[in-house]
Amino acid sequence: MADNPFDLSGKVAAVSGSGRGIGRAIALALARAGADVAVFSRTEEQFCATAEQIEELGCRALGMRVDVSVPADVDAMVAGVLEEFGRLDIMINNAGLNPSYARVERVKEEDYDLIMDVNVKGVFLCSQRVIPVMKDQGKGCIINVASAAGLVALYKCSAYSASKGAVVQLTRTMALELAPFNIRVNALCPGFATTDMTDELLEHPREGERILSHIPMGRVAEPEEMAPAAVFLASEASSYMTGAALCVDGGWTCW
């Protein structure tokens, strides 16, 4: 093992949903560890800002507009990364959403479909497209950002929880299939963090208090607190880990 197993110098990473929140924090942490990073999301202003920050850290960056639920967009993303960098070592499937916070009988079908398209199909498509690249390289790493909600029930989040549970199982299956090709696949399972997706819920006087009361550490995380775990999973420090679901949740899943 290298003197610094967390060093990602010479590696190329791609991070979906990296225009803000946890995705942006992960992209910047990978760059601080030495990786060149392709960042992509559906909002140009956001992914351009992340790319600029990566370049300020002294690494190369590529920003692209990509909807991970659209196969043509994903194909263009992989082609763009290979054209710019010539390789792809680390795929971080972070893009996700939750437009529904309701009891299961009140979840709208269109919200359910959207959640599944982005949170599950997006992970599937991005992984499927990068696997041949990693096989040709003889090595690779895929990290799927799932959620603590993929391991335990989350109140009024039936569709979101189902999608993240699917991501955990997809991670395990891919890990089993790809281990012979020296491709590791792990899931990062964050708990509640201060992101655009959770801010409104956490600020709700009743629901916010209920959530905090369930976190043993008594607080929600900052997005940056998720990033070191992603660097760990992307690096040689986790060289014997595959198929794992690593929780960074302040103890939420201890209950």
C-alpha positions in Angstrom: 0.0 0.0 0.0 1.2 3.5 -0.8 2.6 5.8 2.0 -0.5 7.9 1.7 -3.4 5.5 0.7 -5.8 8.5 0.6 -3.8 10.1 -2.3 -5.8 10.3 -5.5 -3.2 12.0 -7.6 -3.4 10.8 -11.2 -7.0 9.6 -10.8 -10.0 10.9 -12.7 -13.4 11.1 -11.0 -16.9 11.9 -12.2 -19.5 13.1 -9.7 -23.2 13.4 -10.6 -25.4 16.0 -8.9 -22.3 17.9 -7.9 -23.6 21.4 -8.4 -24.5 21.8 -4.7 -24.8 20.0 -1.4 -23.2 16.7 -0.7 -22.2 16.2 -4.4 -20.3 19.5 -4.5 -18.6 18.7 -1.1 -17.5 15.3 -2.4 -16.2 16.7 -5.7 -14.1 19.3 -3.9 -12.8 16.7 -1.4 -11.7 14.5 -4.3 -9.8 17.4 -5.8 -8.1 18.2 -2.5 -7.0 14.5 -2.5 -5.4 15.1 -6.0 -8.0 13.9 -8.4 -9.1 15.6 -11.6 -12.9 15.8 -11.5 -15.8 15.9 -14.0 -18.8 17.5 -12.4 -22.3 17.4 -13.8 -25.9 18.2 -12.9 -28.9 19.7 -14.6 -28.1 23.3 -13.6 -25.2 24.9 -15.5 -24.6 27.8 -13.1 -24.1 25.3 -10.3 -21.8 22.8 -12.0 -19.7 25.7 -13.4 -19.2 27.1 -9.9 -18.1 23.7 -8.7 -15.7 23.3 -11.6 -14.2 26.7 -10.9 -13.5 25.8 -7.3 -11.8 22.6 -8.4 -9.5 24.4 -10.7 -8.7 26.9 -7.9 -7.4 23.8 -6.0 -5.0 23.1 -8.8 -6.8 20.2 -10.4 -8.4 19.9 -13.8 -12.2 20.1 -14.0 -14.9 19.5 -16.6 -18.4 20.7 -16.1 -21.4 19.3 -18.1 -25.2 19.5 -18.0 -26.5 15.9 -17.6 -29.8 14.4 -16.7 -28.8 11.0 -15.3 -32.2 9.5 -16.1 -31.7 10.2 -19.8 -29.4 7.5 -21.5 -28.2 9.9 -24.2 -27.1 12.4 -21.6 -25.2 9.7 -19.7 -23.5 8.4 -22.9 -22.4 12.0 -23.7 -21.1 12.4 -20.2 -18.9 9.3 -20.4 -17.7 10.3 -23.9 -16.9 13.8 -22.7 -14.9 12.6 -19.7 -12.8 10.2 -21.9 -12.2 12.9 -24.5 -11.0 15.4 -21.8 -9.1 13.1 -19.5 -8.5 9.9 -21.4 -9.7 7.7 -18.5 -12.3 7.4 -15.7 -11.2 5.8 -12.4 -13.9 6.8 -10.0 -17.7 7.2 -10.5 -19.7 8.9 -7.8 -23.4 8.4 -8.3 -24.7 11.2 -6.1 -27.6 12.8 -8.1 -30.9 12.3 -6.2 -34.1 14.0 -5.2 -37.2 13.7 -3.1 -40.2 15.8 -4.3 -42.6 13.9 -2.0 -42.9 14.1 1.7 -46.3 12.4 2.4 -47.9 9.3 3.7 -47.7 6.5 1.2 -51.4 6.7 0.2 -50.9 10.4 -0.7 -47.8 10.0 -2.8 -48.5 11.2 -6.4 -47.6 8.7 -9.1 -45.6 11.3 -11.0 -43.5 12.0 -8.0 -42.9 8.3 -7.4 -41.8 7.9 -11.0 -39.5 10.9 -10.9 -37.8 9.7 -7.7 -37.2 6.2 -9.2 -36.0 7.6 -12.5 -33.3 9.8 -10.9 -32.4 7.9 -7.7 -32.4 4.4 -9.1 -32.3 4.5 -12.9 -29.7 7.3 -12.8 -27.4 5.1 -10.7 -28.0 2.2 -13.0 -27.3 4.1 -16.2 -24.2 5.8 -15.0 -22.8 2.6 -13.6 -23.7 0.5 -16.7 -21.9 3.0 -19.0 -18.7 3.3 -17.0 -18.2 -0.4 -16.3 -16.8 -1.2 -19.8 -14.3 1.7 -19.4 -13.2 0.4 -16.0 -12.9 -3.2 -17.3 -10.6 -2.0 -20.1 -8.5 -0.1 -17.6 -8.3 -3.2 -15.4 -9.5 -1.3 -12.3 -12.2 1.1 -11.1 -14.3 2.3 -8.2 -18.0 3.1 -8.1 -19.6 4.8 -5.2 -23.3 5.1 -5.0 -24.7 7.7 -2.6 -27.7 6.0 -1.0 -29.0 7.1 2.4 -29.6 5.9 5.9 -33.2 5.8 4.6 -32.2 2.9 2.4 -31.4 0.8 5.5 -34.1 1.9 8.0 -37.6 3.3 7.5 -38.0 7.1 7.1 -41.4 8.5 8.0 -43.4 10.0 5.1 -40.6 9.1 2.7 -41.9 5.8 1.2 -40.8 6.4 -2.4 -37.5 8.0 -1.4 -36.7 5.1 1.1 -37.6 2.5 -1.5 -35.3 4.2 -4.1 -32.4 4.3 -1.7 -33.0 0.7 -0.6 -32.8 -0.2 -4.2 -29.5 1.6 -4.6 -28.1 -0.4 -1.7 -29.1 -3.7 -3.2 -27.9 -2.6 -6.7 -24.5 -1.7 -5.0 -24.2 -5.2 -3.5 -25.1 -7.0 -6.8 -22.7 -4.9 -8.8 -20.0 -5.5 -6.2 -20.5 -9.3 -6.5 -20.5 -9.2 -10.3 -17.5 -6.8 -10.7 -15.1 -8.0 -8.1 -13.4 -10.4 -10.6 -12.6 -7.3 -12.7 -10.9 -5.4 -9.9 -13.8 -2.9 -9.8 -15.0 -2.1 -6.3 -18.6 -0.9 -5.7 -19.7 0.6 -2.3 -22.6 2.7 -1.0 -22.3 5.8 1.1 -25.3 6.2 3.3 -25.7 9.8 4.7 -28.1 10.8 7.4 -29.7 14.2 7.5 -27.5 17.1 6.3 -28.1 20.7 5.7 -28.9 20.7 2.0 -31.5 22.3 -0.2 -33.4 19.1 -0.2 -33.7 18.9 3.6 -33.7 22.5 4.7 -37.4 23.1 4.6 -38.1 19.8 6.4 -35.5 20.5 9.1 -36.9 24.0 9.7 -40.4 22.7 10.2 -41.1 23.3 13.9 -42.6 19.8 14.5 -40.8 17.6 12.0 -37.5 19.2 12.6 -37.7 18.6 16.3 -38.8 15.0 15.7 -35.8 14.4 13.4 -33.3 15.9 15.8 -34.7 13.8 18.7 -33.9 10.6 16.7 -30.2 11.5 16.0 -28.0 10.3 18.9 -25.5 13.0 18.2 -28.2 15.6 18.5 -27.6 17.5 15.3 -27.7 17.3 11.5 -24.5 17.1 9.5 -22.9 19.6 7.2 -22.4 18.4 3.6 -18.6 18.5 4.1 -18.9 15.9 6.8 -19.9 13.3 4.2 -17.0 14.0 1.8 -14.1 12.4 3.7 -16.0 9.1 3.7 -16.3 9.3 -0.1 -12.5 10.0 -0.4 -11.9 6.9 1.8 -14.1 4.7 -0.4 -12.5 6.1 -3.6 -8.9 5.5 -2.4 -6.6 2.6 -1.7 -7.4 3.0 2.0 -10.5 1.0 1.3 -8.8 -1.5 -1.1 -10.4 -4.5 0.5 -13.9 -3.1 0.7 -16.7 -3.8 -1.8 -20.4 -4.2 -1.4 -20.4 -2.2 1.8 -23.0 0.4 2.9 -21.1 2.9 4.9 -23.3 5.0 7.2 -22.4 8.6 8.1 -25.6 9.4 10.0 -24.8 10.7 13.5 -26.1 7.4 14.8 -29.5 7.5 13.1 -29.4 3.8 12.2 -28.5 2.7 15.7 -32.1 2.7 16.8 
